Amino acid sequence: MPEILTPMDRMEQQTDRMKENISRVRYKIAVMSGKGGVGKTTVAVNLAALFAAKGYKVGLLDADIDCPNIGKILGINETFQFTDSKRLIPIEKYDIKIASMSFFGQPEDTPHIFRGPIIHSAIMQMLEMTEWGLLDFLIIDMPPGTSDAALTIMQFVPLDGIVIVTTPQELSLQDATRSANVAKQFGKRFGIVENMAGDVFGKGADKIARQLDAPFLGSLPLSKEIRESCDKHMPIVLASEKIRKEFEKIVENLKKKVLG
């Protein structure tokens, strides 16, 4: 008589397969935020691009299943190709191996209306079925908030660190604090990045970093250059020496204070 697997058994088996598939990734880093619109995906893309420019082997997973944006930001119009064993071949650009729901060929304005269990399954399958190979860094671009997708990554993926992105406004800082407290509950190491800092929105993320007893990784200015680089589908770290230096500081602090 064939073995009957319970849903829990199947979940455990999938988790084991996923962990085996990413076992050759040295550092797994999630980039998250408490709310949308703070530049989280921009930070994730540029961290991946900077690591790749330094000669590291880098993967980038778009874990925003509902609204995947990495393909749009990087100007990727290709769809996934598959191996003979039906595994996903990540699309490569700027020396980064990239996987996103948007690579399955649906029109970009098609809504992805998924309940929590489907979101969990989609993220797990992307991690399990993508041919990541040997990587130094896998950057996981999370959807905003602390619900289904964040819980899946926190609970099932052996993260080495989390980058929490916020803008200086009070509401954004409050939501970033919520994200940080979720990371604490799961025992994950994290640091804070402030985006869009300057005369318009001010500064302030360093204060919540101190309150959370977490490293402040760095601050990025509100910049026309960053917007223009997105319009050109090029990571700003490859286009602007000034902004690259700010990301260099973030990367060094991330390696020393979170991954170290």
Summary of the structure (lengths in Angstrom):
residues: 260
radius of gyration: 17.9
end to end distance: 50.4
largest distance: 70.3
contacts: 859
relative contact order: 0.17
helix: 43%
strand: 21%
